[in-house]
């Protein structure tokens, strides 16, 4: 069934972070590939703090925050959140970025990360991708990791990959 006909799937995460921002357009959460719940994990080690949440854009070119920002420290090791293949590791608009393609058409992105991997590298959940660079705009800490998720051209909340709570279907 196409995305536009699916109900919004929210995940009540154990740490009480909402899956989507209030007033956001409905988006379907992707199926978790490769083993279901538990196949994905945090890309940074504990303690993990979300300092900016996902704010989906109203359209493909609208303003929004197409991921979450996680508090980190300079040179912290950034890990792949799930199994897949490194699709890109390099500079985008002057920032170092690593992207991982996962089964089921999902792609996660991590920035600013100085890569220790190259495109084509097969990774599992927890594989080091590189180190966190300081200087992420709007970050209230010494360094923040911007962690994004896409399914095709649709941006999704990467926290839904963690699937730690009960899933509820809500009407549109």
C-alpha positions as CSV (number, residue, x, y, z in Angstrom):
1,X,0.0,0.0,0.0
2,X,1.5,3.4,-0.9
3,X,2.8,5.7,1.8
4,X,0.0,8.3,1.3
5,X,-2.6,5.7,2.3
6,X,-0.9,4.4,5.4
7,X,-1.7,5.7,8.9
8,X,1.0,7.4,10.9
9,X,2.9,4.9,13.1
10,X,4.2,6.4,16.3
11,X,6.5,4.5,18.6
12,X,6.1,5.2,22.3
13,X,9.8,4.9,23.1
14,X,10.9,4.0,26.6
15,X,12.6,7.3,27.0
16,X,9.4,9.2,26.0
17,X,10.7,10.9,22.8
18,X,7.8,11.5,20.4
19,X,8.2,9.9,16.9
20,X,7.1,13.0,15.1
21,X,6.7,16.6,15.9
22,X,3.2,18.0,16.7
23,X,1.3,19.1,13.6
24,X,3.6,17.1,11.3
25,X,2.2,15.4,8.2
26,X,1.5,11.7,8.4
27,X,4.4,9.4,7.5
28,X,4.5,5.6,7.7
29,X,7.3,4.1,9.7
30,X,9.4,1.6,7.8
31,X,9.4,-2.1,8.5
32,X,12.5,-2.9,10.6
33,X,14.7,-5.2,8.3
34,X,17.1,-7.9,9.3
35,X,15.7,-9.4,12.5
36,X,13.0,-7.0,13.6
37,X,13.2,-5.2,16.9
38,X,16.7,-4.9,18.2
39,X,18.3,-4.9,14.8
40,X,19.1,-1.2,15.2
41,X,20.9,0.7,18.0
42,X,22.1,4.1,19.0
43,X,25.0,5.4,16.8
44,X,26.7,6.9,19.9
45,X,27.6,5.3,23.2
46,X,25.8,6.1,26.4
47,X,24.6,8.3,27.8
48,X,22.6,9.4,24.8
49,X,20.8,12.7,24.8
50,X,18.5,14.0,22.0
51,X,19.2,17.7,21.8
52,X,17.0,18.4,18.8
53,X,14.2,16.3,17.6
54,X,12.9,15.3,14.1
55,X,10.7,18.0,12.5
56,X,9.5,16.7,9.2
57,X,9.2,19.2,6.4
58,X,5.7,20.0,5.0
59,X,6.9,19.1,1.5
60,X,10.1,18.0,-0.3
61,X,11.6,21.4,-0.3
62,X,10.1,22.8,2.9
63,X,11.9,23.8,6.1
64,X,12.3,21.2,8.8
65,X,14.9,19.2,10.7
66,X,15.4,15.9,8.7
67,X,16.9,13.9,11.5
68,X,17.7,14.1,15.2
69,X,20.8,15.7,16.9
70,X,22.5,13.6,19.6
71,X,24.8,15.2,22.1
72,X,28.3,13.8,21.8
73,X,31.9,14.8,22.4
74,X,34.6,15.6,19.8
75,X,36.3,12.5,18.4
76,X,33.6,10.1,19.8
77,X,33.3,7.0,17.8
78,X,30.2,6.9,15.6
79,X,28.7,3.5,14.9
80,X,26.4,2.2,12.3
81,X,22.9,2.1,13.7
82,X,22.1,-1.1,11.8
83,X,23.3,-3.6,9.3
84,X,24.0,-2.5,5.7
85,X,26.5,-1.2,3.2
86,X,28.2,2.2,3.3
87,X,26.7,4.1,0.4
88,X,28.8,7.3,0.8
89,X,31.7,8.5,2.9
90,X,33.0,12.0,2.1
91,X,32.3,15.7,2.0
92,X,28.9,17.2,1.3
93,X,28.6,21.0,1.3
94,X,31.8,21.3,3.3
95,X,30.8,18.7,6.0
96,X,32.0,15.1,6.4
97,X,29.1,12.7,5.9
98,X,28.6,8.9,6.1
99,X,25.5,7.2,4.6
100,X,24.6,3.6,5.1
101,X,22.0,1.7,2.9
102,X,20.0,-0.9,4.9
103,X,17.8,-3.7,3.7
104,X,14.3,-2.6,2.9
105,X,15.3,0.6,1.1
106,X,16.3,2.5,4.3
107,X,19.3,4.9,4.4
108,X,20.8,6.4,7.5
109,X,23.1,9.4,7.5
110,X,25.6,10.6,10.1
111,X,27.3,14.1,10.2
112,X,29.7,15.6,10.8
113,X,31.7,12.4,10.9
114,X,35.3,12.0,9.8
115,X,34.9,8.6,8.1
116,X,37.0,5.5,8.8
117,X,35.1,3.5,6.2
118,X,34.6,3.8,2.5
119,X,31.7,3.3,0.1
120,X,31.0,-0.4,-0.4
121,X,32.0,-1.5,3.1
122,X,29.6,-4.0,4.6
123,X,28.7,-3.0,8.2
124,X,26.7,-4.5,11.0
125,X,24.9,-2.7,13.8
126,X,27.7,-1.2,16.0
127,X,30.4,-1.1,13.3
128,X,32.5,2.0,13.7
129,X,32.0,4.5,10.9
130,X,34.3,7.3,12.0
131,X,34.7,10.0,14.6
132,X,32.5,12.9,15.5
133,X,33.7,16.3,14.5
134,X,32.8,19.4,16.5
135,X,31.1,22.4,14.9
136,X,27.6,21.2,14.1
137,X,25.5,24.4,13.8
138,X,23.0,24.9,16.7
139,X,24.6,22.3,18.9
140,X,24.5,23.2,22.6
141,X,27.4,20.8,23.4
142,X,31.1,20.5,22.2
143,X,29.8,18.2,19.4
144,X,26.5,16.9,18.1
145,X,25.8,14.0,15.7
146,X,23.0,14.7,13.2
147,X,21.4,11.3,12.6
148,X,19.0,11.0,9.6
149,X,16.8,8.4,8.1
150,X,15.1,8.1,4.7
151,X,13.0,5.6,3.0
152,X,13.3,6.4,-0.7
153,X,12.7,10.1,-0.8
154,X,10.7,10.3,2.4
155,X,12.5,11.6,5.6
156,X,11.6,9.7,8.7
157,X,12.4,10.0,12.4
158,X,15.5,7.7,13.0
159,X,14.3,7.1,16.6
160,X,11.6,4.8,15.1
161,X,14.4,2.4,14.2
162,X,15.0,1.7,17.9
163,X,11.4,0.3,18.3
164,X,11.6,0.1,22.1
165,X,8.0,0.7,22.9
166,X,4.5,-0.2,21.8
167,X,3.5,0.7,18.3
168,X,0.1,2.4,17.8
169,X,-1.7,3.2,14.6
170,X,-3.4,6.6,14.6
171,X,-6.0,7.9,12.2
172,X,-4.9,10.6,9.7
